Amino acid sequence: MRIGGVPLARVLDVNEKDCEAFHKKIEEEVRFANISIIEGTGASQLGIGMVTAHITRTILNDEKLVVPIGSHIEAYETTLSLPSLLGKEGVLETYMPALSAQEEDALAASATVIRQAWEGVA
């Protein structure tokens, strides 16, 4: 895992084992974030509404912010959410983060599942 291209262990100044534990904790929190929102507010649409408002404001004001947002990624032949420069014309640029070999394999596997699911609908 990296932050701004720098290995997380170096950013946190910890050993690899501590870094892996931190990574698993963050991954779990992200996976269950929706449940936390529902428990705290009684509805998940509030989180969705906040994100939608932020994206809308970014586009309307041509803020040119880098945000994680879904767009078609030609290399994977499907839509993925990656850090992207967003402005009034939509996604202006997409940035592929530096990934480990394991992360690249996981992303490719996810893209395949998404592409196959879409093909089953279309």
N, C-alpha and C positions, 0 to 999 in steps of 0.2 A: 504494500500500500504506500502511496506517495501523496504528498501535499505540495503542489506547485513544482512537481518533478523531483522533489527531495524525498528520500526514503523516510517513512514515518518514524522509524526507530531513531533516526538522526534528529528529526524535528523535536521529538519528545525526550531525547537524550536518555533512552532506555535500551535494554538489550532486546534481542529478537523475540524471546519468549514473552516478555512483558508486552511487547508490541502486538504479538498475535492475540493475547488475551484482550487487549484494548480493542483491536479490530473486531473480534467476535462480539464484544459488548456493544459496540456501535452498530454492527450489522443487525444484531437482535433488536436494538432500540428502533432502528429504521423499519424493520419488518413489522413491528407492532405499534408504530406511531399512530396509525389510524385508530387502533383500539384505545390508546391513551387519549386521543381527541374525543372519541365518543364517551369515554368514562368521565372526562372533564367537562364536556359541554352538552352531552346527550345527543349529539348529531355529528356525523363526519362531514356534512356539506359545508360546515363553517370553515374548515381547513381548505377545502376545495375552493370555496368562495374567495378566501384570502389570496390564494395562489392565482386564481383567475383574475382578480382585481389587479394584482401586481403585474401580470403578463399584459393585461389590457393597457394599464398605465404606461408600461415600457414601450408598447407599440404606438399608442396615441401620441406620446411625447417624444417619440424617436430617440429614446434614451440610450440606445446602443449599449445595453447591459449584457454581460455574459451570464446566462442562466441555463440550468439544465432543462431542456425542452425536447420533445419528440419531433423528429423530422426524418425524412427518407435518407438513409445512409447507403449510398450506392455500393460500397465495398461489401456490405452485408445483405444487400438486396431486400431491405425491409426498413421499417421505422424503428428508431432507437432514441432514447433520451440521452443526449450527450451535452456537455457544456457548449453553448452556442451563442454567438453574438446576435442579439435580437434588436430590431429596429422597426420603423414603419413599413419596411418592405418585407418583414417577416424574418426568417433565419437568414442572416447575411453570411455567416461563416460557422463551421462546426469544428470543434477542437477535440481531437482524440487524445485522451490523457495517456501518459506513460504507464503502461501496464506490465506486470510480470507475465511470464509465459503462462502461468496458471490462470491469471486474470484474463488474458487474451483468449485462452481456451474456453473459459466460462462465458465470456461475452459472445464468442462465436456460437457456442451451444445455445445460449439464450436467443440469439438472433435466428437460429435455425428453427427453434420452437415457435417463435413469433411468426416467422415467414410461413411455416407449415400451417399454423392455425389460420392465418389470413387466407391462404390458398384454399383451405377447407370451407371458408365462408364465401369467397368470391365465385 
